Amino acid sequence: YGSPEITKDGYKVMKSIKPEEPLAAAIASIITQSASQCNDKVGDGTTTCSILTAKVIEEVSRAKAAGSDVVSIRNGILKAKDAVLSALMSMRREVEEDEIAQVATISANGDKNIGSKIAQCVKEVGRDGVITVEESKGFKDLEVEKTDGMQFDRGYLSPYFVTNAEKMLVEFENPYIFLTEKKINLVQNILPVLENVARSGRPLLIIAEDVEGEALSTLVLNKLRGGLQVAAVKAPGFGDRRKDMLGDIAVIAGAKYVVNDELAVKMEDIALSDLGTAKHVRITKDT
């Protein structure tokens, strides 16, 4: 079972519950899924979410036992949801910075230093900014570092690209970035770029219309065999919007080319200096 862990996090607790009885296992699975979605979308409140989900299941079971049909129960839940959301929206207000610190301090088990640092992060990057937590590579105390960058809603094309299995993340330091508007079906189409990057010893992020078939299989196999550290994601947007967003990424990453059918340059002529770079890349299954 591993080492004991003391936690008050609802999601962690639910993940550790494995009932043997089938009905109990099914109920636990539903509550765990609910807590997982709450954790992904909000980042907090998983204990409350678990309790509410369990109560809904309990009341649904009671209503069915009393003779209510499933359709009526579902319609009642949806009406109640709308009423609750409307009431919550009427009660909401803007959160002050000191309140963010208070919430963060509670989540950090009363550590005010961590709470204040999190509040500082939120203040600096804003509501739509991205905050990541990394382990210090030296003996530094807790510190906040702001880095310019971007985020888009496209995750890795295969879970086999993952470098952090515990968190199911791809994390690259100082990778090259290859951008193309084209769909990559055969690895031969980008082989010169792969060989150049492999010789450099640095990771490679491929952002393309899509990477599939033999190309995706070969990249995954190469990764599993301990070869080139590589990951592929679909380019964000569609049509002209995709073209514009790839152009934006090229500017931010310092890439000379976004490879497309109109580009006269051959793949073997693309040098490492023509590719984009980043200080740090973090890829989840969704972003």
TORTI-38297 format. One line per 8 residues: number of its first residue (from 0); for each residue x, y negated, z of C-alpha. Coordinates in steps of 0.001 Angstrom, whole numbers, plus 500000, padded with zeros to 6 digits. Layout:
NUM> X/Y/Z; ...
***
This chain:
0> 500000/500000/500000; 503003/497681/500165; 503856/495157/502861; 501075/493628/504990; 499955/490170/503889; 498136/487636/506025; 495772/485528/503936; 492515/483614/504096
8> 492191/483436/500311; 488928/485014/499187; 490229/486129/495803; 493230/487936/497295; 490993/489655/499827; 488546/490821/497147; 491346/492140/494934; 492544/494318/497810
16> 489122/495894/498443; 488735/499234/496626; 485572/501041/497850; 485316/504735/496969; 481507/504777/496801; 480492/503876/493176; 477775/501320/494015; 479967/499543/496561
24> 482837/499558/494048; 480586/497990/491384; 479438/495264/493785; 483021/494555/494875; 484046/494318/491214; 481329/491717/490498; 482360/489616/493499; 486034/489871/492491
32> 485206/488705/488948; 483269/485759/490352; 486146/484802/492658; 488611/485169/489778; 486637/482753/487582; 486396/480301/490468; 490148/480565/491002; 490896/480011/487287
40> 488518/477077/486806; 488770/475320/490177; 491793/476720/491986; 490053/476767/495358; 486822/477790/497065; 487134/481507/496321; 486017/482519/499812; 482840/480431/499553
48> 482292/481745/496036; 482628/485351/497234; 480149/484810/500071; 477599/483131/497768; 477945/485868/495151; 477442/488565/497786; 474353/486753/499084; 472877/486494/495578
56> 473391/490241/495069; 471789/490931/498451; 468733/488772/497700; 468336/490239/494200; 468344/493750/495685; 465750/492697/498256; 463534/491121/495559; 463728/494239/493372
64> 462819/496442/496327; 459772/494221/496925; 458583/494832/493355; 459910/491819/491397; 461006/492517/487826; 464517/491729/486573; 463401/489063/484058; 461536/487084/486726
72> 464497/487320/489084; 466872/486082/486374; 464597/483149/485497; 464355/482249/489168; 468136/482279/489559; 468561/480004/486521; 465973/477527/487848; 467654/477527/491251
80> 471041/476978/489597; 469748/473904/487751; 468245/472503/490954; 471459/473065/492919; 473667/471515/490224; 471374/468493/489997; 471512/468015/493769; 475294/468359/493840
88> 475707/465844/491008; 473622/463316/492940; 475879/463732/495994; 479245/463558/494273; 481685/460669/494709; 485225/459830/493652; 487903/461473/495770; 490444/459232/497473
96> 494158/460047/497393; 494323/460713/501132; 491440/463187/500786; 493360/465095/498097; 496255/465321/500544; 493904/466597/503260; 492477/469349/501035; 495960/470328/499845
104> 497217/470427/503439; 494424/472814/504433; 495200/475053/501441; 498878/474976/502454; 497985/476285/505926; 498427/472902/507585; 501735/471895/505970; 501386/468108/505625
112> 504569/467801/503565; 503192/470122/500888; 499822/468372/501042; 501334/464928/500477; 503512/466194/497612; 500495/467701/495843; 498581/464436/496263; 501576/462612/494779
120> 501552/464969/491777; 497846/464405/491148; 498312/460641/491385; 501221/460643/488905; 499794/462906/486182; 496095/462121/486560; 493099/464441/486356; 494045/465865/482953
128> 497731/466342/483716; 499396/469707/484224; 500969/470614/487564; 503225/473658/487807; 505062/475072/490821; 508565/476432/490308; 511058/478011/492669; 514085/475845/493365
136> 517274/477043/491708; 519431/475566/494458; 519119/474507/498064; 516860/471532/497394; 513940/470768/499624; 510453/470364/498203; 510535/467722/495469; 508329/466327/492717
144> 509656/465962/489192; 507632/464395/486372; 508319/465610/482845; 506685/464379/479653; 505124/467075/477496; 501845/468421/476188; 499359/471255/476645; 496914/472864/474216
152> 494327/475617/474495; 496019/478536/472785; 497511/481474/474693; 500038/484143/473788; 498997/486518/470979; 500117/489615/472870; 500446/490320/476610; 503693/492136/475774
160> 505329/488717/475354; 504904/488093/479101; 508107/487380/481033; 506479/486993/484464; 504391/490146/484928; 503142/489146/488385; 501518/485948/487103; 501007/487184/483508
168> 502927/484210/482108; 505460/483589/479398; 508103/481224/480769; 511000/480055/478610; 513818/477692/479503; 515283/475621/476661; 513612/477561/473809; 513641/476794/470104
176> 510211/476104/468572; 509293/477172/465027; 506193/475486/463578; 504238/476597/460527; 500784/476017/459057; 500982/479438/457426; 499816/482852/458583; 502688/485249/459295
184> 501944/488857/458307; 505443/490154/457579; 508453/489558/459807; 510580/489427/456642; 508994/486036/455909; 510709/484452/458929; 513683/486800/459324; 516368/484123/458666
192> 514955/481983/461481; 514787/484961/463858; 518387/485939/463109; 519682/482390/463641; 517888/482032/466974; 518986/485513/468111; 522622/484557/467536; 522141/481446/469674
200> 520994/483502/472671; 518050/481176/473317; 514322/482085/473363; 511974/481321/470460; 508380/480108/470482; 506470/480548/467212; 503414/478341/466657; 501589/479398/463490
208> 498119/479622/461955; 498318/483235/463092; 500832/486041/463599; 499403/489484/462949; 499977/492957/461554; 503539/494090/460968; 504982/490735/462018; 503330/490777/465447
216> 504175/494448/466011; 507833/493876/465131; 508140/490852/467422; 506577/492789/470309; 508826/495811/469713; 511883/493561/469582; 510877/491960/472894; 510277/495331/474580
224> 513675/496597/473445; 515382/493669/475113; 516233/491808/471924; 515229/488243/471108; 513105/486570/473785; 510155/485518/471635; 506486/484603/471965; 503869/483615/469406
232> 500735/481493/469746; 498118/480262/467312; 498337/476615/466324; 495689/474440/467995; 492792/472891/466088; 491294/473662/462695; 491744/472297/459160; 493129/468771/458989
240> 492976/468540/462774; 495384/471490/463027; 497769/469824/460596; 497741/466637/462668; 498281/468505/465937; 501200/470483/464520; 502663/467168/463410; 502270/465816/466936
248> 504003/468880/468382; 506822/468464/465855; 507354/464854/466945; 507357/465734/470649; 509618/468774/470191; 511931/467086/467693; 511271/469598/464895; 512307/468488/461408
256> 509826/470720/459599; 506301/472063/459909; 506574/474870/457369; 503742/474959/454811; 503129/475752/451138; 504040/472205/450122; 507484/472343/451734; 510267/472845/449193
264> 512854/474113/451689; 513574/477854/451799; 513382/479783/455060; 517072/480731/454897; 517967/477037/454630; 516291/476129/457938; 519034/475494/460504; 518698/475613/464274
272> 518913/471823/464316; 515733/471735/462196; 513715/473589/464839; 511971/471987/467783; 513147/472407/471361; 511681/472065/474835; 513086/471957/478333; 510460/474394/479586
280> 507573/476324/477992; 504832/478018/479994; 502184/480130/478253; 499146/481831/479791; 496544/483982/478069; 494539/480805/477366; 496967/477830/477218
***
